[in-house]
């Protein structure tokens, strides 16, 4: 997936409305991408995965 495709997916809102923490994590991820901070963006992706497993499984 290219970065543009990932951004488009992220903007789409996926399948259901995200919780407040999902929205915060997503905002942090977009800021990291905008700043060109790839390590931070990757860390945020990991945080989202953990959050999804704990809060939405």
Beta strands, then each sheet from edge to edge (+ up, - down):
end
